[in-house]
Every structure is written in structure tokens, then in C-alpha cells.
Amino acid sequence: MTIKIGDRLPSGQIQEFIEVETAGCSIGPNRFTVDDLVKGKTIVIFGLPGAFTPTCSAQHVPGYLRHYDDFKRKGVDEVWCFAVNDAFVMGAWGREQKTEGKIRMKADGSGEYTGKLGLEFDLRAAGLGLRCQRFTMLVQDGVVKKLNVEAAGKFEVSSAEVMLRQLG
């Protein structure tokens, strides 16, 4: 079943490649519990099929980077990019896209959390395995307040501009 507006994000873990060691986070892949990450925060999460892919690299991530300050002005605490890739790949893609300090590059290497969201996208015929559908959601204190899921092969409702309009 696909997550919907009003649902609480499912419990689970995702990873992020940390570039600078801080208290509780070592350099490299770190595993985080979703419940802990979202507690008390307003987060825009955009999901996509994969790092370094054409639409994701040329439009999706750049749009959220371009509008990062707009999201902050609207009360968004964090912006996450979410994909079924390992933390090493997401970290390298974040470096290439220059997301540091703005977009948190969240990895679901096994696709397990994507499955809990009900947002799997079967790209096995294209040799890419099971991936994540392109989507965006607004999450407040762990509850989905807005959700936009793209039709296969489309980039129409999950852009930063659409989410900004929805935030008013």
C-alpha cells in the first residue's frame, strides 16, 4: 500500500554519507532511524529513481538547490533527496551536485524503506533493478502533509516549484 497524506512515515532506517565527522557521526556511511530524524521537524523529501541519472541530475536536484532558501523562508527545516542507491553513491552524487549544507542525500541501498513507503518502481527490464518512484512530500513531525507521486517517466508534479506553490 502506498503512503498517503495523513499517514505517519513508517519506522525504518536509511543511510547518509557524512563528509565531516561530528558528535555521533563518523566520516562515511552512517545509519539513521527515520523516527529520530523527523521528530519535531518540517522536512521536504523528494525521491527519485537514481543518482547520476539524466532528469534527476539535470532538473530534480538542481531545482531543490536553487529554491533551498525559499523552502527555509517557508519554515522547512531540512530538504532530503531520497533514492535506492547506496550511501557511497549518494555521497558522491551530493559532492558532484554541490548539495553540502543544503540537501541531505538519503540512501536506501536495499530498497527496503522504499518498499515500506509503497513507492517502488520496477526498472528491471532496463537493467536498473527496483528503484524509487519520483515523488515529493512534505513531512511535519513524521506525518505526511503533502504528497505528489509522478506517473512513470514524467517530471511534472515533484519539482521544487510545485512544492513551493503548495506551501503557499
N, C-alpha and C positions, 0 to 999 in steps of 0.2 A: 504494500500500500504506500502510495506517495504521500509525503508530508504535506500538510496544508496549513493555511492561515489559522492561527489559534492553537496549533499543536506546540508542545514543548519539544525542543530538539532532543533526539534520543541520546541516552548515555553512550559513551564510547570514547575512544582515543584517536587522536590524529597526531601527526608529526610536523615539526618545523625545523629547518636548518638554521642554527644560530651562528651568526658570524662573529660576535663579540661575547666573551664569557662574562656572565653576570651572576649574582647570587641565585643559586638554584638552576642555572642553565649553563651547560658546558658548550664549548665550541663544537659544532657538528649537529647531527640529528638529535632532537630532543622530543620525547613523547609527552603529550599533554592530554589531560582529561577535559572533554568538551564542557562538562558541567562547571568545572572550575574556571575555564576561560571566559564563559559568557555571563557568569554571575554578576549582576548589578551593572551590566554594560549594554550599550546600544551598538550593535555591530551590523555592518553591511557585508554580506557574504556573496561573492559571485563565484559560481562554479563553471567549469569549462572542461572540454574533452581532454586537453592535454597541453603540457608545456611545449613551447617552441613550435606549435602548430600555427598555420598562417593567420586565421581570423583571431585566434587567442593572442598572438604576439603583435599583430598589426593594429587591432581595434580594441579588443576587450580590455587587456591590461592597460594600454596607453590611455584609454578613456577614464578609467578609475584613477590613474595617476594624475591626469590633467584636472580632474574635479575633486581631488583629495581635500583641498582647503574648503571647497563648497560643502562637502559632507561634514567636515569638522564644524563649520558655522551652523549647520542644521542639527548639531547635537550628537553626531555619530562619534563614538569613542574609538572604534577601530574599523578598518576595512580589511577583509580577508579575501584572498584568491584561493580557491579550493579545487584540487584536481586529483585524479587517480594516477599519481606519479609518486616515486619515492622522494624522500626529503632531500637527497643529494641533487636530484634533477630540479626540484622546485627551488632549492637554494641557488643553483647555477642560473636558472632562468630569472630569478629575482635579481641576481647581480647583473645579468645581461639587460634586463628591463629597468634597472636602477630604482627598485622598489623600496630599498632600505629606509627605514624610518617612516614609511607611509603604509604600504600594503604588506600585510603578513602573508607569506606564501605557505599555505597549509597543505600538507601531503596526506593522502590516503592511499598509500602504496599498494595495499591488498584489495582496495575497493570495498572493504568491509563496512566502513561508515557510510559510504555512498549507498550501499545496499540497505542500511537502516533508514536512510532518508527516502528510499524508493526512487532514486534518481539515476539508476543505472542506464547506460547507453551501450548497446551491443555493437561493437565495431570489429568483431572477429573476422568478418568477411573481408575487411580492409586490412587485416593483419595487425590491428591495434588492440585487440582484446576487449574486455569490458571496461568501459570508461564512465565518466560522469556526464549527464546531460548538461547543456548550457542553461544556467539559471542565475537568478539573483534573489536574495531575500534580505529583509530587514528583521533582525532579531533583537528583542528587548528583554533583558534578564532571562534569556533562554527560551522565550516564546516567539514564534514566527508571527510577525505583524503584517508583512507584505511578502508576496512570493510571485515570481514571474519565471515560468519554465518555457524555454524555446521549443518550437517544433524542430524536428531533425533537420540539420543543415541550415538553419536560419539564425540570424542575428538581428532581432527586431525588438524584443521586449526585455532583454537582460543587460542593456547598455547602462553606463553610468548616468547618461542623460535621462533615461526613462525613470530610473530610481530617484534621481533628484526631483523630477516632476512629481513623483508620488509622495515625496517627503514634504511637498508644499513650499 
